Amino acid sequence: MGKNLTLKDLAQKLGLSISTVSRALQNNPAINNDTRLRVHKLAKKIGYYPDALAKSLKNKKSYTIGVIVPEISHFFFSSVIDGIEEETSNDGYTILVTKSNEDMKREVLNSESLISNRVAGVIASISQDTMGGEHFNKIISRGIPLVLFDRVLDDLDVHKIVSDDFDKVYEMVNHLIDSGYQNIAYLAGPSHLNITMNRLDGYKKALIDNDIELIDGLILHVNLNENDGFEGAKSLLRKFPKVDAICCVNDPVAIGVYKYLNKVGIKIPDKVGVTGFSNNPSSEIINPTMTTVDQQGYKMGRKAAKILLQKINNESIDSLNKTHIVEGKLIIRDSSRKN
């Protein structure tokens, strides 16, 4: 196995000084265009890659940003990652993505690993099991900038990027009522999560504003996956057979509801309307197509990354308010339109 090529090796092959080659690779305007092209061409040909660790040690600055997400397969989180990568790559950073798999213990290990890797900053969304932020405080105490998104911890004094959860569920439930649904149930997420509380408050306010009785039994807290959506729909309809619409905290839960209703032969949307939240690609291709909310994950990722980079570079941030709202979009499809 050959050794890793160094800047010195590249300079010797070109008959140039190390400093000239280094500046050429950085596209320094002080180096003429012919020399820059010659350096880049040979670097590509022989497979030379800059030593990121050496660069970090020399500049006493890391060029890696850590990302912690509950899962990657969920379209919302993958689109946020895309946004983060797009924004940070423009400034020469790479991202190191870890996932908690909805497990707080794993999230803690992820945070410790990112500290050990001396990342320049961290962008994170908490798992559904996370009840406290001690592990995030360890990141902050080491002077590593932290930005939270979507699922956040209110007691952490950091910048947070969130959706307009309350407004969008309020708008969604009003749409269901306007469509003729009256007995609207809500499959909420774990009760301690900020997204659960805000979305649930939107549901409650819409019912109250429309003079519809708020029945506690029609609210069921479930985990954020298909299986819990399936079991939640089963439990709701066995106890409350008059339920004619089920509003769900996210798309995976709504998909679980679809599976249960299809299994027992209940037609969507004629007998029961269903809505999700997050606009997964599957929501547009299932039958019937699903009413949901586009959370603008890519935009949220770019916003989180932009603020983190400002923190890393000690730049002032326009807003003194540390909670930044990315407005979502209600997408009305067939699952909430009675025939």
N, C-alpha and C positions, 0 to 999 in steps of 0.2 A: 504494500500500500504506500503510495507516494505521500510525501509530507505536504502540509498546507503551504501554498505559495505565499510569500510575504511581499510587502511593498518594496523591500530591498531587492528581491529577485526580479521583480518587474522593472525596477529602475536599471539594474545591470543589463537586462536583455535589450533595453531601449537605449542604453548609453546616456542616460539622463540622471540628474540628481534625484534623491528620494523626495526632497521638498517639491521639486518641479512636478514629479509624477503625482504626488499627493494633491497638489493644487489643481492639476489637470483633471483628476478624478472627481474633484469637487466643482468642476466647471468654473474655476476662478477666472475672471475676465483678464487677469494679468498674464495668463498663459495664452499664446496665440492659438488660433483655431486648428491649424495643421497639427500642432503638437498634441492638443487635446484629443483630436480624432485618432491620432496614432496610438496614444496611450489607451484610450477606450477600446480600440480595435484589438490590441494585443491582450488587454485584460480579459476581454470576452473570449478570445481564441484559446488562451491557456487556462481559463477557468479561475482567474483571480477574484477573490471576494474580500472586501474590507473586513478587518477584524473588529467586530462591534464591541467586544469586551475591552480590547486595547483602547479603542476610541473612548469608551466610557471612563476607563481608568485615567486616561490622559486629561480628559476634560472634566473629570470628577462629576460626570452627569450620565445618567442612564437614558437610553433611547428606546426603552421598552415600556409599554403601558399594559398593566394587568386588567383583565376583564373577568368578572364573576357573574355568571348567569345561572338561573335554576335549571335550564335545559337548553339544548341547541336545536333539537328537532322541532320545537315550537316556532312557527313562522315569525311570530312577533319578535322573539329574541334573536333569531338569525338576521332579521332585517335591521335590528338595532346594532348588531355586530358589524353589519355592512356599513352602516352610517359612521360608526366609530372608526373603522379601518380607513374609510375614504377621507375623513377629516384629519386623522393623525398622520397618514402617509404623506400628506402634503408638507408636513413639517419634519419629515425624515424619521418618524417613529414607526416601530412595528408593535403589534399587539400580541399578548399572550393570553389566550382564552381558556378559562377553566369553568367547569360546571359543577354545581352543588348536587344536582340530581334530586332537588327538593329535600335535601337533608342538611340540617344545621351543622352537624358534626363535620360533614364533608366541606361545607362552606368555610368553617373555621380552619380546616387544613389548607384549603385553597388560599385563604388570606395569609396564613403563615408562610406558605410556599412563595407567594408573591413578594412578601417582605424579604425572604431569604434571597430571592432573585434581584433584589434592589431595584424594583421597578420605579419608574419616574412618577407614576401616579396610578390610581385604581378607579375603575368605573364598575359599579356593582348593582345588582338587583337581588333582594334577599329571597331565600327559599320560603316555602309555605310553612316550614317548621320553625323558622327563626323567631325567637321571642325577645332577644336582647342584642345589643350591639357592642359588647365588650371587645370582641375580636376586631371590629372596625375601629374602635378607639385605640387599639394597639397600632394600627396603620397610621392614624392621625398623630399619635404621640411620637412617632418616628419622623415626623415632618413630611410624610408622603401625602400629597393632595388626594382627596377622595370625593367622588361625585356619585350619588345614588340616583337610580332611575326606576320608574314604574312602581315597584314594590319598595317602599322606603321606610326608614325608621324616623319617626317624628322627633325623637329626643336627641338625635345626632345633629350637631351644629355644622352641617355641610350643605353644599348646594344639591338640590334635588330637582330632577326633571320628571314631571308626571303628566298624565293625561287629564283632560277635563271630565273625569269619571262621573261625578255627580250630574253634570249637565247632560251628558250623553245618555245615561240611563233614564233620566227624567224625560228627555225627548223621546226615547224609545218606548217607554211605558205609555206616554201620551199617544204615540202612534198606534200602539196596540188597542188602546181605548177607542180611538177614532175609527179603528178598523172593526169595532163591534165586540171586542173581548171585554169581559167583565170580571171573571174569576181568575185573576192573574197571580200565579205563584212565582216565587223567586228562589232559584238555586244560587245561594251566595257562597263565597269561598270561606276559608278559615276566618273566624271572627276577629282575630287580632290584626289582620293585614289591612293596611291603609286602603288598598283598592277595594276590599270587601266593604269596609265601612262607608266609603264615599259612594260607591255604586248602590249600596243598599239604601243609603239616605236618599238618593235620587229616585229610587223605586217608591219609597214610602211617601215622599213629597208629591209625586205624581198622583198617587192614589188619593191622598188627602185633598189635593187641589181639585180633583174630579168627584169629590164626595162619595168615594168608594170605601167601604169599610176595610180597615187594615186588620187582617187576621194573622196573628203570630204563627199559627200552624202552617200558613202558606209560605213561610220563609224557612228554608232548610239550609244549614251550613254543611258544605261538602268540600272534599279536596278538589284540586284543580285538574282533574283528569277524566277521561271518558267513562271509566268504570264507575266513578262516583256519580257522574251524570246519569248513567243507566240506573243505578240503585236509587238515586234521588228521585228520578221520575217515577219509578215503581212505588216508592214509599208515599210520595205525594198523591198519586192517583188512587192508591188503595184507601187512603184516609179521606181524600177529598175528590170523589169521582166527578164533581161538577167543575173542576179546574178546566178552563178552556184556553189557557195560555201559560207557557213557562218561559220566564226570562232568565237567562243564564249568565253567570259571572264571566265566562269566557267561552270561546268556540269549542275547545275539547269537551267541556261539560255539556255543551249543547249537542255535540255529535253523539255523546252517550245517551242523551234524551231521545234523539232521532232513533237510535238503535232499539231502545226499549219500545217506543211507540210503534215502530215498524214490526217488532216482534209480536206485539199484542193486537195488531191490526187497527190501530188508531190513526186516522188520516190527518196528515199535516198539509195545510193549515185549517181544513174544514172543521175538524173536531177540536184540535189543540194547535194553537200557534206557538212557534218556538223562535227565540232570538238568542244570539250569541254576543261575543265581544272580542274583537282583535282582528277580524277579517283574514283568517287563514285561507290559503288558496282553495282548500277543500270546500269552504263555505259557498263558493261560486259554482261548483260542479256537482254537488250532491243534489238529490231530488227529494223535495223541492229545494231550490236555492235558498240560502239562509240569510235572513236579515241580521245584520251585525254592525259593529263599529270599527272603522279603520283607525287604529291608534297612531298612524304615521310613525311607525317604528324607526324607519330610516332617518327621518327628520329628528326624532328624539335622540338617536345615537349621535348624529352630527352635533346636536346642541350640547349633549353631555360632554363630548370630546372637545368641543370648542371652549367650553368653560374650564375643563380640566387643563387644557394647554395654557389658558390664561393664568391659572393658578400656578402651574409649573414654571411659567416665565415671569411670575410676580407682576403680572399686568393687572390693572384695575378692571373690574367687571361693571358694565353699565348699570345693572340693577342691584340695589342694596338688598332687595328681597331674595332670599336664598331658595325659594320655591318657584320654579319656572314651569309654566303650563304650556304643553303642546296640544293645540286644539285638534280633536279627532273629527271624524265625519260619519254620521249615521248613514248606513247603506241599506235601503229598504228593498228586500227581495220577496220571493214568493212565500216563504215560510210564515209570514205574518199578514198575508192578504187572504181573507176569506173569499171563497168562490161564490 
